[in-house]
Amino acid sequence: MITSSQREALSMLSEIMELAPDIRVGQLMAHLGFMGEMHVDKGLGTIEDDELIAILHRHRAELRARLEGSPFPPLADADNGFSISGSPLPGPSAATSS
């Protein structure tokens, strides 16, 4: 049975593919692996689902910012209450306090 976290990750992968239709699936997986190593010090083989979801949120924010012409996306996905490491944000001001 697929968990809600797995369902969310697959949904986000689909959304990311729609934001970047020219990217190959293997390219996306490699990029997510690099992001996991950079942000949570884990590769795709060892990353937890919640950490991968945080990475997916980050990548989606980067793609949206690029499409909107914004140079730097936020380091947190405040809409979902998670930091790039996957940790819950303590409050609404956490995304803007750094």
C-alpha positions as CSV (number, residue, x, y, z in Angstrom):
1,M,0.0,0.0,0.0
2,I,1.3,3.4,-0.9
3,T,1.7,5.9,2.0
4,S,0.5,9.5,2.0
5,S,4.1,10.6,2.0
6,Q,4.9,8.5,-1.1
7,R,1.7,9.7,-2.8
8,E,2.8,13.3,-2.1
9,A,6.3,12.7,-3.4
10,L,5.0,11.2,-6.6
11,S,2.5,14.0,-7.1
12,M,5.3,16.6,-6.6
13,L,7.5,14.7,-9.1
14,S,4.6,15.0,-11.6
15,E,4.2,18.7,-10.9
16,I,7.9,19.3,-11.3
17,M,8.0,17.5,-14.6
18,E,5.2,19.8,-15.8
19,L,7.2,22.9,-14.7
20,A,10.2,21.6,-16.6
21,P,8.9,19.5,-19.5
22,D,12.3,19.3,-21.2
23,I,14.1,17.5,-18.4
24,R,14.5,13.8,-18.6
25,V,13.4,11.6,-15.7
26,G,16.9,10.4,-15.1
27,Q,18.2,14.0,-15.0
28,L,15.6,14.9,-12.4
29,M,16.5,12.0,-10.2
30,A,20.2,12.9,-10.5
31,H,19.4,16.5,-9.6
32,L,17.3,15.5,-6.6
33,G,20.2,13.2,-5.5
34,F,22.6,16.1,-5.6
35,M,20.2,18.3,-3.8
36,G,19.7,15.7,-1.1
37,E,23.5,15.4,-0.6
38,M,23.9,19.1,-0.5
39,H,20.9,20.0,1.9
40,V,20.5,16.9,4.1
41,D,23.8,15.1,3.5
42,K,22.0,12.0,2.2
43,G,21.8,10.4,-1.3
44,L,18.6,9.1,-2.8
45,G,19.2,5.6,-1.4
46,T,19.2,6.8,2.2
47,I,17.0,9.9,2.2
48,E,13.8,9.7,4.2
49,D,10.5,10.4,2.5
50,D,9.9,13.6,4.5
51,E,13.4,14.8,3.6
52,L,12.8,14.0,-0.1
53,I,9.5,15.9,0.0
54,A,11.3,18.9,1.5
55,I,13.9,18.7,-1.4
56,L,11.0,18.4,-3.9
57,H,9.4,21.6,-2.4
58,R,12.7,23.4,-2.7
59,H,13.2,22.3,-6.3
60,R,9.6,23.3,-7.2
61,A,10.2,26.7,-5.6
62,E,13.4,27.1,-7.7
63,L,11.6,26.2,-10.9
64,R,8.7,28.5,-10.2
65,A,11.1,31.4,-9.4
66,R,13.0,30.8,-12.6
67,L,9.7,30.8,-14.6
68,E,8.7,34.1,-12.8
69,G,12.1,35.6,-13.4
70,S,13.0,35.8,-9.7
71,P,16.7,35.2,-9.1
72,F,16.5,33.6,-5.6
73,P,13.7,31.4,-4.3
74,P,13.1,31.3,-0.5
75,L,15.0,28.7,1.5
76,A,11.8,27.5,3.1
77,D,8.5,26.5,1.6
78,A,6.3,28.5,4.0
79,D,3.2,27.3,2.3
80,N,3.9,23.8,3.6
81,G,5.6,24.7,6.9
82,F,8.9,22.9,6.2
83,S,12.5,24.1,5.9
84,I,14.8,22.8,3.3
85,S,16.1,20.2,5.7
86,G,12.5,18.9,6.1
87,S,12.2,20.3,9.6
88,P,8.9,21.9,10.5
89,L,9.1,25.7,10.7
90,P,8.3,26.9,14.2
91,G,6.0,29.7,13.2
92,P,5.0,32.1,10.4
93,S,8.0,34.4,10.9
94,A,10.6,31.5,10.6
95,A,10.7,31.7,6.8
96,T,11.7,35.4,6.9
97,S,13.9,35.5,10.0
98,S,17.3,34.5,8.5
